[in-house]
Amino acid sequence: MGFNCGIVGLPNVGKSTLFNALTETAAAQAANYPFCTIEPNTGRVAVPDKRLDVLTQIGGSQRSIPTSLEFVDIAGLVRGASRGEGLGNQFLANIREVDAIIHVLRCFEDDDITHVEGGVDPVRDAEIIETELMLADLESLEKRQTNLQKRARGNDREAQAQLELMEPLIVALRDGRPARTAVPEGQEKEAARLQLLTTKPVLYVCNVEESAASEGNKHSESVRKRAEAEGAAMVIVSAAIEAEVSQLPHEDRGDFLEGLGLHDSGLDRVIAAGYKLLGLKTYFTVGPKEARAWTITEGTRAPQAAAVIHNDFERGFIACETVAYNDYVNFKGEAGAKENGKLRIEGKEYVVEDGDVLLFRFNV
């Protein structure tokens, strides 16, 4: 089960620098000119979760394996992308393939780094990209609408249902509002199948100068207000700092960040926010060989959670032994939890909770 976040933004806002730091590779070239990223670069990164370290220690596991997220660095967009300007067509096609959008906004001043719009204004930049995404969505829906209307006049019920779903989205887009603001209640899954760009969840990442990494600046404050108005999430990072941190040995990173007045890595916050943005949960398995984190979507039942490990686990699912994370820790492992009545046997209808420590019983 893979989940990915597309890193988008105007050229020269720090997308590739952020991606390089996220993946700790030089897979995406960071350069001071537009379109240096021609093909989307993909990297998988571990999701930081201190609970896994605790479980590894309690379980006496030989190693720990975190869950991960995929990040995709997508070519920079410019005005007119919905009409094919710059690398617009390729950019939009790549965004359709991701589950969520991480929108990097330049919130720092630097005369040595060109801004394609001539000056720093992150709210304007956000509006440029969202406008291009809305125009692309509107064009996509209007093209489908014509064909569906013909079928609907012939009493095609499927076409009629599609039109009923699409009409409020078209109205919203024509009014300059993203499609996510008009999805009919209870039809989120059907709307997702339309593969619209503006129904995807968005996280704003404010790329600030090093001195503003802990508190932000006037530019990130303007983005915060926009995010609050939209009900969107926002994270402040300094891509320059994160690039430095990514080159340090893991044991030295904490001291380096503390020296800058930072409690944790901005990248850790980006990863955690991306994980939350996708509505993901984590469950754990713990054994002598390994303690491991597994990713599921909110509301996943036990057999489908088992399938994340192996499809055979779902096909032959019998039950799962379940211990809540806090109980596992408080009673020093599975045996202690069982002795204190905290180990439960759950069946096929059980909805797995974040932090559950599970052992699946199956028979194939």
C-alpha positions in Angstrom: 0.0 0.0 0.0 1.8 3.1 -1.2 1.0 6.7 -0.4 2.7 9.7 -2.0 2.9 13.5 -1.7 3.8 15.6 -4.7 6.1 18.6 -3.9 4.9 21.5 -6.1 5.5 25.2 -6.4 6.8 27.9 -8.7 10.4 27.6 -10.0 13.2 28.5 -7.6 11.2 28.3 -4.3 13.3 25.5 -2.9 11.3 22.4 -4.0 14.3 20.3 -5.1 16.4 21.4 -2.1 13.7 20.3 0.2 13.3 17.0 -1.7 17.0 16.3 -1.6 17.0 16.9 2.1 14.0 14.7 2.6 15.5 11.8 0.8 19.1 12.5 1.8 20.1 12.1 -1.9 21.2 14.3 -4.8 18.5 12.7 -7.0 16.9 16.0 -7.8 19.3 18.7 -9.1 18.9 22.0 -7.2 19.9 24.9 -9.5 19.1 28.6 -9.8 17.1 28.5 -13.0 13.5 27.4 -13.9 12.7 23.8 -14.9 15.9 22.3 -13.6 13.7 19.4 -12.5 12.5 17.9 -15.8 11.2 14.5 -14.7 9.5 13.9 -11.3 12.0 12.5 -8.9 10.7 10.0 -6.3 12.1 9.1 -2.9 10.8 7.1 0.0 11.4 8.5 3.5 10.9 7.0 7.0 8.1 8.5 9.0 9.5 9.5 12.4 7.8 7.8 15.3 9.4 7.6 18.7 6.9 4.8 19.7 8.8 2.4 17.5 12.0 2.9 19.4 10.2 2.2 22.7 8.6 -1.0 21.3 11.9 -2.2 19.9 13.5 -1.9 23.3 10.6 -3.5 25.2 10.4 -6.4 22.7 14.1 -7.0 22.6 13.9 -6.8 18.8 17.1 -7.1 16.8 16.1 -4.2 14.5 13.3 -1.7 14.0 11.7 -0.9 10.6 9.7 2.4 10.4 6.8 2.9 8.0 7.5 5.3 5.1 6.0 7.9 2.7 6.8 8.6 -0.9 7.7 12.1 -2.0 7.6 13.2 -5.6 9.5 16.3 -6.7 7.5 17.8 -9.6 8.8 20.3 -12.2 8.1 24.0 -11.4 4.9 25.6 -12.7 4.4 29.0 -14.1 1.4 31.2 -15.1 -0.4 29.6 -18.1 0.5 26.0 -17.1 -3.2 25.0 -17.7 -2.7 26.1 -21.3 0.6 24.3 -21.6 3.0 27.1 -20.8 6.4 26.0 -19.4 6.2 22.4 -18.5 2.5 22.8 -17.6 1.0 19.7 -19.3 3.6 17.4 -17.8 3.4 19.1 -14.4 -0.4 18.7 -14.2 -0.3 15.1 -15.4 2.3 14.3 -12.6 0.1 16.0 -9.9 -2.9 13.8 -10.9 -0.8 10.7 -9.9 -0.2 11.8 -6.3 -2.4 11.4 -3.2 -1.7 14.8 -1.6 0.0 18.1 -2.5 2.8 19.7 -0.6 2.9 23.3 -1.8 6.3 24.9 -1.2 6.2 28.7 -1.0 9.2 31.0 -1.0 9.1 33.1 2.2 12.6 34.4 2.1 14.3 37.4 0.5 17.5 36.8 -1.6 18.6 39.0 -4.5 20.8 36.3 -5.8 17.9 33.9 -6.4 15.6 34.8 -9.3 11.9 34.9 -8.6 9.8 34.3 -11.8 7.2 36.8 -10.6 9.7 39.5 -9.8 9.3 39.6 -6.0 8.5 37.6 -2.9 4.8 37.2 -2.2 3.9 33.7 -1.1 0.1 34.2 -1.0 0.2 35.5 -4.6 2.3 32.4 -5.5 -0.2 30.1 -3.9 -3.0 31.8 -5.8 -1.2 31.4 -9.1 -0.8 27.7 -8.7 -4.3 27.1 -7.4 -5.7 29.1 -10.3 -3.8 27.0 -12.8 -5.1 23.8 -11.1 -8.6 25.1 -11.0 -8.5 26.0 -14.7 -7.2 22.5 -15.6 -10.0 20.9 -13.5 -12.6 23.0 -15.1 -11.5 22.1 -18.6 -11.4 18.4 -17.6 -14.9 18.5 -16.2 -16.4 20.5 -19.0 -15.1 18.1 -21.6 -16.6 15.1 -19.8 -19.9 17.0 -19.2 -20.8 17.3 -22.9 -20.6 13.5 -23.4 -22.4 12.7 -20.1 -25.3 15.1 -21.0 -25.8 13.1 -24.3 -25.9 9.8 -22.4 -28.1 11.3 -19.6 -30.7 12.3 -22.2 -30.9 8.6 -23.1 -31.8 7.8 -19.5 -28.3 6.5 -18.7 -28.5 6.4 -14.9 -24.7 6.2 -14.4 -24.3 9.3 -16.6 -27.0 11.1 -14.6 -25.3 10.3 -11.3 -22.0 11.5 -12.7 -23.5 14.8 -13.8 -25.2 15.3 -10.4 -21.8 14.9 -8.7 -20.0 17.1 -11.2 -22.4 20.1 -11.5 -21.6 21.7 -8.0 -17.9 21.2 -8.7 -18.1 23.0 -12.0 -20.1 25.8 -10.4 -17.4 26.2 -7.7 -14.5 26.2 -10.2 -16.3 28.8 -12.4 -16.6 30.9 -9.2 -12.9 30.6 -8.5 -13.2 28.1 -5.7 -11.3 24.8 -5.6 -13.4 21.6 -6.2 -12.8 20.4 -2.7 -15.1 23.1 -1.4 -18.1 21.8 -3.2 -17.8 18.0 -2.9 -21.3 16.7 -1.9 -21.3 15.2 1.6 -20.9 11.5 1.5 -19.5 11.4 -2.0 -15.8 12.0 -1.3 -14.8 8.6 -2.8 -16.8 9.2 -5.9 -15.2 12.7 -6.3 -11.7 11.3 -5.8 -12.3 9.0 -8.8 -12.7 12.1 -11.0 -8.9 12.7 -10.4 -9.3 16.4 -10.0 -6.3 18.4 -8.9 -8.1 20.7 -6.5 -9.8 17.9 -4.5 -6.4 16.7 -3.2 -5.5 17.7 0.3 -2.9 20.5 0.5 0.0 21.2 3.0 1.7 24.6 2.7 5.4 24.5 3.4 6.9 27.9 4.1 10.6 28.0 3.1 12.1 30.7 5.2 15.7 32.0 5.8 17.8 30.4 8.5 17.1 33.1 11.1 13.3 32.6 10.8 13.3 28.8 11.0 11.9 28.6 14.5 9.3 31.4 14.6 8.7 32.2 10.9 8.5 35.7 9.4 6.0 38.2 7.9 5.7 36.1 4.8 5.0 32.8 6.6 2.5 34.7 8.8 0.5 35.7 5.7 0.5 32.0 4.6 -0.7 30.9 8.1 -3.7 33.2 7.8 -4.5 31.8 4.3 -4.1 28.2 5.6 -6.4 28.9 8.6 -9.1 30.4 6.3 -8.9 27.3 4.1 -8.7 24.8 6.9 -5.4 23.7 5.4 -2.1 22.7 7.2 1.1 24.7 7.3 4.7 23.9 8.3 7.6 26.3 8.5 11.1 25.0 7.4 14.4 26.4 6.2 15.4 24.2 3.3 18.9 25.5 3.6 19.1 24.3 7.2 17.5 21.0 6.4 20.0 20.4 3.6 22.8 20.9 6.2 21.2 18.6 8.7 20.7 15.9 6.1 24.5 15.7 5.6 25.3 15.3 9.3 25.6 11.9 11.1 22.3 11.1 12.8 23.8 11.3 16.3 24.9 14.9 15.7 21.7 16.3 14.3 19.9 16.9 17.6 22.8 19.1 19.0 23.0 21.0 15.7 19.3 21.8 15.8 19.3 22.8 19.4 22.2 25.2 18.6 19.8 26.9 16.2 17.0 27.0 18.8 15.0 24.2 17.1 13.4 21.3 19.0 13.1 19.0 16.0 13.8 18.8 12.3 11.5 20.8 9.9 11.6 17.7 7.7 10.2 15.6 10.5 7.3 18.0 10.8 6.8 17.9 7.0 6.8 14.1 7.0 4.4 13.9 10.0 2.1 16.5 8.5 2.0 14.7 5.2 1.2 11.5 7.0 -1.7 13.2 8.8 -2.8 15.0 5.7 -3.4 11.6 4.0 -5.5 10.4 7.0 -3.0 7.6 7.7 -2.6 5.6 10.9 0.2 3.3 12.2 0.0 -0.1 13.8 2.9 -2.1 15.0 4.1 -5.7 15.1 6.8 -6.7 17.6 9.0 -9.8 17.7 12.5 -11.0 18.5 13.7 -10.3 15.0 12.1 -7.0 14.3 9.7 -4.3 15.5 7.9 -2.8 12.6 5.5 0.0 11.8 2.8 -0.4 9.2 0.7 2.2 7.4 -3.1 2.0 7.0 -5.9 4.4 6.3 -8.2 5.6 9.0 -11.1 3.2 9.4 -9.2 0.1 8.2 -10.6 -3.2 9.6 -8.3 -6.0 10.9 -8.3 -8.2 7.8 -7.4 -5.3 5.5 -4.7 -4.2 7.9 -3.3 -7.7 7.8 -3.2 -7.5 4.0 -0.6 -4.7 4.3 1.8 -7.3 5.5 0.8 -10.1 3.1 -2.4 -10.8 1.1 -2.4 -14.3 2.5 -3.0 -12.8 6.0 -6.2 -11.3 4.8 -7.4 -14.4 2.9 -6.8 -16.7 5.8 -7.6 -14.2 8.6 -9.0 -15.7 11.8 -8.4 -13.1 14.5 -5.8 -10.7 15.8 -4.3 -10.4 19.3 -4.4 -6.7 20.1 -2.7 -4.6 22.7 -3.0 -0.8 22.8 0.4 1.0 22.7 0.1 2.5 26.1 -0.9 -0.8 27.7 2.0 -2.5 25.9 4.4 0.0 27.4 2.9 0.2 30.8 2.9 -3.5 31.3 6.3 -4.1 29.7 5.2 -6.1 26.7 2.7 -8.7 25.5 3.1 -11.1 28.4 2.5 -8.3 31.0 -0.4 -6.9 29.0 -2.0 -10.4 28.9 -1.6 -11.0 32.6 -3.3 -7.7 33.3 -6.2 -8.3 31.0 -5.1 -5.8 28.4 -4.6 -8.3 25.5 -7.8 -8.6 23.4 -8.8 -11.0 20.7 -10.5 -9.1 17.9 -12.3 -10.4 14.8 -13.0 -9.3 11.2 -15.0 -6.2 12.1 -12.4 -4.7 14.4 -11.3 -1.2 13.2 -7.6 -0.9 13.9 -6.6 2.0 16.1 -3.5 4.1 15.8 -0.7 2.6 17.9 -2.2 -0.9 18.2 0.3 -3.7 18.6 -1.0 -6.6 16.7 -0.4 -10.3 16.1 -2.4 -11.9 13.4 -3.8 -15.4 13.5 -4.4 -16.8 10.0 -4.8 -20.1 8.2 -4.2 -20.4 4.4 
